[in-house]
Amino acid sequence: MTHDPLEPPALSALSAELTAMAEADHAAAVRHGTSDDPADQLAWRRLTARHGDRLDEIMDTYCWPAADLVGPDAARAAWLIAQHADRQLGVQRRALRLLEQAVADGRASARDLAFLRDRTLVNEGREQIYGTQIAGVRDGQPVPWPCREPGRVDELRAEVGIEPFAEYTAKHAPS
């Protein structure tokens, strides 16, 4: 028996699937994402590619899987999967467009949109807007990829609910 994709059993299964994908992503990121071992890097790339492909299929059926459809944890998982689809720029761009519409409709977070927008811009080789993507560490301090308006980064971040850059990096600085 097949279910309509908008019926509760299908949505519950989708929610569980997205959440499991994010958990696998997190575990792999810890294990493989920053490793210098080529085998680890390949495992990370394969996982994020599988997840990106699956998110693309999900977007075919549901557009953006927002919290009102799949619940807040699964919606956050979809965002994470889009964030990590770095080698699938088409998927990332599509997720960005659909997330933009969901934010415009009041169904998704402007903060999440800002992070995905910056990630996509950086992956396109362009300057980011909100300073959410870190290029590296200099003198023990995280340094963002180039920003369009570096003097306005904290103002732009505040508009979408992101803490000032210095606060953000203090929480995420290497120890």
C-alpha beads as a LAMMPS data file, in Angstrom:
LAMMPS data file: protein, C-alpha beads

175 atoms
174 bonds

1 atom types
1 bond types

-500.0 500.0 xlo xhi
-500.0 500.0 ylo yhi
-500.0 500.0 zlo zhi

Masses

1 110.0

Atoms # bond

1 1 1 0.000 0.000 0.000
2 1 1 1.419 3.375 -0.961
3 1 1 0.645 6.578 0.845
4 1 1 0.113 10.067 -0.467
5 1 1 3.379 11.920 0.251
6 1 1 1.450 14.420 2.384
7 1 1 -0.228 11.825 4.621
8 1 1 1.074 11.484 8.205
9 1 1 2.783 8.077 7.717
10 1 1 4.824 9.390 4.781
11 1 1 5.695 12.609 6.580
12 1 1 6.676 10.717 9.710
13 1 1 8.963 8.461 7.669
14 1 1 10.448 11.489 5.905
15 1 1 11.070 13.205 9.223
16 1 1 12.820 10.122 10.588
17 1 1 14.880 9.757 7.416
18 1 1 16.062 13.391 7.455
19 1 1 16.932 13.192 11.139
20 1 1 18.894 9.951 10.602
21 1 1 20.754 11.550 7.687
22 1 1 21.769 14.504 9.881
23 1 1 22.937 12.160 12.629
24 1 1 25.039 10.225 10.110
25 1 1 26.370 13.510 8.747
26 1 1 27.402 14.657 12.214
27 1 1 29.101 11.370 13.030
28 1 1 30.941 11.370 9.704
29 1 1 31.955 15.015 10.066
30 1 1 33.539 14.266 13.417
31 1 1 35.250 11.159 12.061
32 1 1 36.076 12.140 8.458
33 1 1 35.245 15.782 7.708
34 1 1 38.523 17.317 8.841
35 1 1 40.801 14.320 8.431
36 1 1 43.924 14.480 6.290
37 1 1 43.471 10.825 5.314
38 1 1 42.256 10.599 1.674
39 1 1 40.095 7.555 2.513
40 1 1 38.323 9.543 5.240
41 1 1 37.825 12.486 2.907
42 1 1 36.390 10.202 0.235
43 1 1 33.980 8.626 2.736
44 1 1 32.818 12.122 3.766
45 1 1 32.340 13.178 0.134
46 1 1 30.367 10.053 -0.703
47 1 1 28.090 10.474 2.301
48 1 1 27.362 14.150 1.611
49 1 1 26.765 13.352 -2.083
50 1 1 24.260 10.594 -1.207
51 1 1 22.522 12.953 1.183
52 1 1 22.511 15.764 -1.381
53 1 1 20.987 13.442 -3.991
54 1 1 18.302 12.357 -1.544
55 1 1 17.527 15.952 -0.535
56 1 1 17.105 16.779 -4.226
57 1 1 14.528 13.954 -4.514
58 1 1 12.758 15.200 -1.387
59 1 1 12.591 18.715 -2.829
60 1 1 11.027 17.225 -6.004
61 1 1 8.138 15.960 -3.903
62 1 1 7.820 18.462 -1.041
63 1 1 9.651 21.633 -2.122
64 1 1 11.437 22.737 1.060
65 1 1 10.847 20.328 3.980
66 1 1 10.001 23.054 6.499
67 1 1 9.191 22.496 10.168
68 1 1 5.438 22.757 9.595
69 1 1 5.731 19.737 7.294
70 1 1 8.379 17.510 8.907
71 1 1 8.958 19.002 12.368
72 1 1 11.747 21.265 13.608
73 1 1 14.453 18.590 13.984
74 1 1 13.931 17.213 10.477
75 1 1 13.748 20.728 8.996
76 1 1 17.065 21.537 10.659
77 1 1 18.438 18.268 9.292
78 1 1 17.399 19.247 5.741
79 1 1 19.190 22.570 6.190
80 1 1 22.345 20.792 7.386
81 1 1 22.269 18.448 4.410
82 1 1 21.953 21.437 2.058
83 1 1 24.827 23.182 3.862
84 1 1 27.064 20.165 3.308
85 1 1 26.129 19.651 -0.369
86 1 1 29.239 21.661 -1.242
87 1 1 30.160 19.541 -4.254
88 1 1 26.587 19.623 -5.588
89 1 1 26.138 23.295 -6.278
90 1 1 22.932 22.669 -8.253
91 1 1 21.347 21.008 -5.216
92 1 1 22.625 23.761 -2.938
93 1 1 21.277 26.513 -5.215
94 1 1 17.913 24.785 -5.472
95 1 1 17.725 24.376 -1.705
96 1 1 18.572 28.068 -1.357
97 1 1 15.727 29.095 -3.697
98 1 1 13.216 26.857 -1.944
99 1 1 14.379 27.952 1.505
100 1 1 14.075 31.606 0.396
101 1 1 10.443 30.958 -0.514
102 1 1 9.799 29.143 2.770
103 1 1 11.262 32.104 4.696
104 1 1 9.159 34.550 2.650
105 1 1 6.091 32.451 3.529
106 1 1 7.021 32.509 7.234
107 1 1 7.718 28.757 7.263
108 1 1 11.490 28.774 7.828
109 1 1 14.254 30.642 9.621
110 1 1 15.964 33.713 8.158
111 1 1 19.022 32.676 10.173
112 1 1 19.229 29.317 8.409
113 1 1 18.737 31.079 5.079
114 1 1 21.637 33.452 5.841
115 1 1 23.990 30.549 6.571
116 1 1 22.954 28.688 3.393
117 1 1 23.193 31.857 1.308
118 1 1 26.752 32.499 2.550
119 1 1 27.744 28.881 2.002
120 1 1 26.410 28.923 -1.552
121 1 1 28.091 32.249 -2.343
122 1 1 31.436 30.972 -1.051
123 1 1 31.051 27.766 -3.088
124 1 1 30.400 29.925 -6.150
125 1 1 33.634 31.815 -5.458
126 1 1 31.777 34.990 -4.496
127 1 1 31.862 37.192 -1.402
128 1 1 29.537 36.182 1.410
129 1 1 27.100 38.530 3.119
130 1 1 26.874 37.523 6.787
131 1 1 30.372 36.262 7.533
132 1 1 29.133 32.810 8.526
133 1 1 31.719 30.833 6.565
134 1 1 35.173 30.599 8.067
135 1 1 38.178 30.411 5.717
136 1 1 40.727 29.489 8.346
137 1 1 42.446 30.565 11.528
138 1 1 45.041 33.324 11.797
139 1 1 46.854 34.063 15.059
140 1 1 44.394 31.797 16.842
141 1 1 41.358 33.699 15.526
142 1 1 38.810 32.447 12.971
143 1 1 38.868 34.484 9.758
144 1 1 35.797 34.594 7.507
145 1 1 35.858 34.161 3.767
146 1 1 35.716 37.614 2.127
147 1 1 32.506 39.542 2.757
148 1 1 30.719 42.014 0.462
149 1 1 30.371 44.624 3.163
150 1 1 32.781 43.763 5.982
151 1 1 31.917 46.923 7.894
152 1 1 28.239 45.936 8.036
153 1 1 28.586 42.235 8.861
154 1 1 27.354 42.532 12.453
155 1 1 24.424 44.744 11.397
156 1 1 23.420 42.270 8.679
157 1 1 23.835 39.354 11.067
158 1 1 21.557 41.048 13.623
159 1 1 18.841 41.472 10.967
160 1 1 18.572 37.683 10.626
161 1 1 19.109 36.722 14.261
162 1 1 22.806 35.803 14.203
163 1 1 25.034 36.941 17.044
164 1 1 27.882 39.381 16.298
165 1 1 30.880 37.834 14.548
166 1 1 33.167 38.153 17.592
167 1 1 30.657 36.330 19.831
168 1 1 30.096 33.616 17.244
169 1 1 33.797 32.980 16.711
170 1 1 34.517 33.033 20.452
171 1 1 32.087 30.116 20.843
172 1 1 33.538 28.240 17.856
173 1 1 37.228 29.086 18.212
174 1 1 39.682 26.209 18.281
175 1 1 40.829 25.388 21.782

Bonds

1 1 1 2
2 1 2 3
3 1 3 4
4 1 4 5
5 1 5 6
6 1 6 7
7 1 7 8
8 1 8 9
9 1 9 10
10 1 10 11
11 1 11 12
12 1 12 13
13 1 13 14
14 1 14 15
15 1 15 16
16 1 16 17
17 1 17 18
18 1 18 19
19 1 19 20
20 1 20 21
21 1 21 22
22 1 22 23
23 1 23 24
24 1 24 25
25 1 25 26
26 1 26 27
27 1 27 28
28 1 28 29
29 1 29 30
30 1 30 31
31 1 31 32
32 1 32 33
33 1 33 34
34 1 34 35
35 1 35 36
36 1 36 37
37 1 37 38
38 1 38 39
39 1 39 40
40 1 40 41
41 1 41 42
42 1 42 43
43 1 43 44
44 1 44 45
45 1 45 46
46 1 46 47
47 1 47 48
48 1 48 49
49 1 49 50
50 1 50 51
51 1 51 52
52 1 52 53
53 1 53 54
54 1 54 55
55 1 55 56
56 1 56 57
57 1 57 58
58 1 58 59
59 1 59 60
60 1 60 61
61 1 61 62
62 1 62 63
63 1 63 64
64 1 64 65
65 1 65 66
66 1 66 67
67 1 67 68
68 1 68 69
69 1 69 70
70 1 70 71
71 1 71 72
72 1 72 73
73 1 73 74
74 1 74 75
75 1 75 76
76 1 76 77
77 1 77 78
78 1 78 79
79 1 79 80
80 1 80 81
81 1 81 82
82 1 82 83
83 1 83 84
84 1 84 85
85 1 85 86
86 1 86 87
87 1 87 88
88 1 88 89
89 1 89 90
90 1 90 91
91 1 91 92
92 1 92 93
93 1 93 94
94 1 94 95
95 1 95 96
96 1 96 97
97 1 97 98
98 1 98 99
99 1 99 100
100 1 100 101
101 1 101 102
102 1 102 103
103 1 103 104
104 1 104 105
105 1 105 106
106 1 106 107
107 1 107 108
108 1 108 109
109 1 109 110
110 1 110 111
111 1 111 112
112 1 112 113
113 1 113 114
114 1 114 115
115 1 115 116
116 1 116 117
117 1 117 118
118 1 118 119
119 1 119 120
120 1 120 121
121 1 121 122
122 1 122 123
123 1 123 124
124 1 124 125
125 1 125 126
126 1 126 127
127 1 127 128
128 1 128 129
129 1 129 130
130 1 130 131
131 1 131 132
132 1 132 133
133 1 133 134
134 1 134 135
135 1 135 136
136 1 136 137
137 1 137 138
138 1 138 139
139 1 139 140
140 1 140 141
141 1 141 142
142 1 142 143
143 1 143 144
144 1 144 145
145 1 145 146
146 1 146 147
147 1 147 148
148 1 148 149
149 1 149 150
150 1 150 151
151 1 151 152
152 1 152 153
153 1 153 154
154 1 154 155
155 1 155 156
156 1 156 157
157 1 157 158
158 1 158 159
159 1 159 160
160 1 160 161
161 1 161 162
162 1 162 163
163 1 163 164
164 1 164 165
165 1 165 166
166 1 166 167
167 1 167 168
168 1 168 169
169 1 169 170
170 1 170 171
171 1 171 172
172 1 172 173
173 1 173 174
174 1 174 175
